[in-house]
Structure formats: C-alpha cells, structure tokens
Amino acid sequence: MVEHVAETANVNEPAVFLPTTALGSTAGSVTAAARAAELAVFRLFELGYDPEHLKSVAGSAPVAPVSYDETEAMGRTNDALAYGGEVHLTVSEDFDRFDEVPSSATDEYGRPFAEVFADADYDFYEVDEAVFAPAAVTVDVLDGPTYALGDTREDLLAESFDYQ
C-alpha cells in the first residue's frame, strides 16, 4: 500500500505516513464523524454527478459513544452518519438525482448498521454502498433551487448508542 501511495504521489516511500486508528476508540469515533461531507460527495459521484460542479461542502455528525468492540463500534459510527450526519452542498449545476444522496433513499434505511453488516456476513463488498450516506443533505444550486433532503433520526441514534 505504501509503495502504491508513494508512486501515485510521486514521493519516496519513507515520506508516506498512513495513520490508522481503531473505530473502537475516541479517535476512531471522531474520525468516522468527520466523514459526513465525504460520504455525500461520494454518493453524488456514484450517482453520476460531475464533481467539477461542487463549489463547497460542509458536514458534521455526532461522535458515537466509544465501544471497544470493533463490530459494535462500526455499527455506532455508521449509524451516527446515516441517522445524525448533516451536509450542506453548494453546486453550480442542478441534478435530477439529488434525492438519492441521503441515507433515507436506501432500502436499508431505519435498520441499525450492525444488522445490515451482519446480514452481509461482515463483508463490506456485500453492503449496498448507498447505505454509506449522511442523514440530511441540503443542496444549494447557484442561481437555482435549494433542496432539503432527508432528516436526522434521534430515536435511531439513541437505539444504536444504547441510550436508555
């Protein structure tokens, strides 16, 4: 992996640093929450939207309570994004598929990620990539409409986070 990154970045291998952290840690929960904007952009790209039309992206998500069980941590951090993540996009071109960006557009919406992942035999390649999306997305089209899509779900977050 280091060799590939070094070649792609045109740097020497000792200059490549690949920091990692377990999801079952404070750093892991924070890192996962920071991915809300990335997930919205990824969804748009996968739907065929030209990334050149993105002018700004900002996002946030709750930091999931830490679980030192990696499977539980994966469930909590993904639920934090799917049911608590909020993203604001400013774009230069309208698109007829913006409504497919939030997590509510998936068939799995409403199910805890831990269940979805277990049903896929813990194989990420078997999980529909649309599951990895923020809960609420606002899209401002320059000189055009504004779309408010999806919604956060505190009830599903409370269940995922095991709040009584």
PLY file of the C-alpha trace (Angstrom):
ply
format ascii 1.0
element vertex 164
property float x
property float y
property float z
element edge 163
property int vertex1
property int vertex2
end_header
0.00 0.00 0.00
2.81 2.42 0.90
4.53 1.68 -2.40
1.31 2.40 -4.34
0.68 5.67 -2.48
4.30 6.77 -2.93
4.21 6.05 -6.67
0.86 7.80 -7.10
2.02 10.86 -5.12
5.45 10.79 -6.73
7.27 10.77 -3.38
9.74 8.44 -1.70
8.22 5.67 0.41
9.67 7.00 3.71
7.66 10.19 3.12
4.36 8.28 3.24
2.51 8.12 6.54
-0.69 6.09 6.80
-2.17 6.84 10.22
-4.71 4.32 11.42
-6.88 4.03 14.46
-9.40 1.54 15.75
-13.05 2.57 15.40
-13.41 1.39 18.99
-11.64 4.45 20.33
-12.30 8.15 20.77
-10.10 8.91 17.77
-12.00 6.32 15.71
-15.39 7.79 16.59
-14.20 11.32 15.81
-12.63 10.23 12.52
-15.83 8.48 11.44
-17.98 11.52 12.28
-15.70 13.71 10.19
-16.62 11.70 7.09
-20.15 13.12 6.63
-19.18 15.52 3.83
-17.03 12.88 2.15
-19.94 10.44 2.04
-22.25 12.97 0.38
-19.65 13.73 -2.28
-19.03 10.02 -2.83
-22.79 9.39 -3.24
-23.04 12.22 -5.80
-20.08 10.85 -7.74
-21.55 7.34 -7.71
-24.87 8.74 -8.98
-23.07 10.33 -11.93
-22.79 13.93 -10.77
-19.74 15.74 -12.10
-17.54 16.69 -9.11
-16.39 19.77 -11.06
-19.82 21.26 -10.22
-19.17 21.13 -6.45
-18.33 24.57 -5.13
-18.34 23.91 -1.37
-19.19 21.09 1.01
-19.55 21.17 4.79
-20.75 18.42 7.06
-20.99 17.16 10.60
-22.17 14.11 12.50
-22.42 13.06 16.14
-19.38 11.41 17.67
-20.58 7.93 18.58
-20.01 6.68 22.12
-16.87 4.57 22.24
-17.21 0.81 22.25
-14.06 -1.25 22.41
-15.87 -3.98 20.50
-14.97 -3.18 16.87
-18.19 -4.63 15.45
-20.32 -2.55 17.80
-18.14 0.50 17.11
-18.64 0.01 13.37
-22.38 -0.09 13.88
-22.46 3.00 16.06
-20.18 5.12 13.87
-22.07 4.25 10.68
-25.40 4.93 12.39
-24.06 8.30 13.58
-23.59 9.24 9.93
-26.74 7.64 8.49
-29.09 8.97 11.19
-27.26 12.05 12.51
-25.00 13.29 9.71
-25.85 16.63 8.14
-24.25 18.01 4.97
-24.58 21.29 3.08
-23.51 21.37 -0.57
-23.24 24.37 -2.86
-23.19 23.34 -6.51
-23.22 25.07 -9.87
-25.49 22.64 -11.72
-28.85 21.09 -10.89
-29.25 17.30 -10.92
-32.33 15.09 -11.05
-30.93 12.58 -8.53
-30.09 14.77 -5.50
-32.92 12.98 -3.67
-30.84 9.77 -3.74
-27.98 11.23 -1.69
-29.31 10.96 1.89
-29.39 7.63 3.70
-33.21 7.69 3.72
-33.11 6.88 -0.02
-31.89 3.33 0.67
-33.91 0.17 1.26
-31.92 -0.44 4.45
-32.92 2.91 6.00
-34.14 2.52 9.57
-32.14 -0.63 10.31
-29.11 -0.45 12.59
-25.90 -0.79 10.58
-24.83 -3.66 12.83
-27.79 -5.69 11.48
-27.09 -4.70 7.86
-23.44 -5.68 8.25
-24.29 -8.99 9.94
-26.74 -9.84 7.13
-23.86 -9.24 4.68
-21.71 -11.74 6.65
-19.47 -8.85 7.69
-18.34 -8.33 4.10
-18.27 -4.65 3.11
-18.45 -5.59 -0.57
-21.88 -7.13 0.08
-23.29 -3.97 1.70
-25.09 -1.61 -0.68
-22.78 1.41 -0.99
-25.82 3.73 -0.78
-26.04 2.86 2.94
-22.92 4.96 3.49
-24.61 8.36 3.32
-25.49 11.22 5.64
-28.97 11.56 7.13
-29.78 15.07 5.92
-28.48 16.90 2.89
-29.11 20.48 1.82
-28.16 21.29 -1.74
-27.95 24.93 -2.85
-27.78 25.24 -6.62
-26.19 28.58 -7.56
-28.83 30.70 -9.34
-31.25 27.82 -8.85
-33.30 25.90 -6.32
-32.37 24.73 -2.83
-33.17 21.17 -1.83
-33.59 19.99 1.78
-33.44 16.19 1.69
-33.59 13.50 4.35
-33.74 14.09 8.07
-31.87 13.19 11.23
-33.33 10.49 13.48
-32.53 10.90 17.16
-34.62 7.84 18.04
-32.46 5.58 15.84
-29.29 7.15 17.22
-30.44 6.56 20.79
-31.10 2.90 19.95
-27.73 2.48 18.26
-25.88 4.24 21.06
-27.72 2.10 23.65
-29.13 5.15 25.43
-31.86 4.26 27.91
0 1
1 2
2 3
3 4
4 5
5 6
6 7
7 8
8 9
9 10
10 11
11 12
12 13
13 14
14 15
15 16
16 17
17 18
18 19
19 20
20 21
21 22
22 23
23 24
24 25
25 26
26 27
27 28
28 29
29 30
30 31
31 32
32 33
33 34
34 35
35 36
36 37
37 38
38 39
39 40
40 41
41 42
42 43
43 44
44 45
45 46
46 47
47 48
48 49
49 50
50 51
51 52
52 53
53 54
54 55
55 56
56 57
57 58
58 59
59 60
60 61
61 62
62 63
63 64
64 65
65 66
66 67
67 68
68 69
69 70
70 71
71 72
72 73
73 74
74 75
75 76
76 77
77 78
78 79
79 80
80 81
81 82
82 83
83 84
84 85
85 86
86 87
87 88
88 89
89 90
90 91
91 92
92 93
93 94
94 95
95 96
96 97
97 98
98 99
99 100
100 101
101 102
102 103
103 104
104 105
105 106
106 107
107 108
108 109
109 110
110 111
111 112
112 113
113 114
114 115
115 116
116 117
117 118
118 119
119 120
120 121
121 122
122 123
123 124
124 125
125 126
126 127
127 128
128 129
129 130
130 131
131 132
132 133
133 134
134 135
135 136
136 137
137 138
138 139
139 140
140 141
141 142
142 143
143 144
144 145
145 146
146 147
147 148
148 149
149 150
150 151
151 152
152 153
153 154
154 155
155 156
156 157
157 158
158 159
159 160
160 161
161 162
162 163
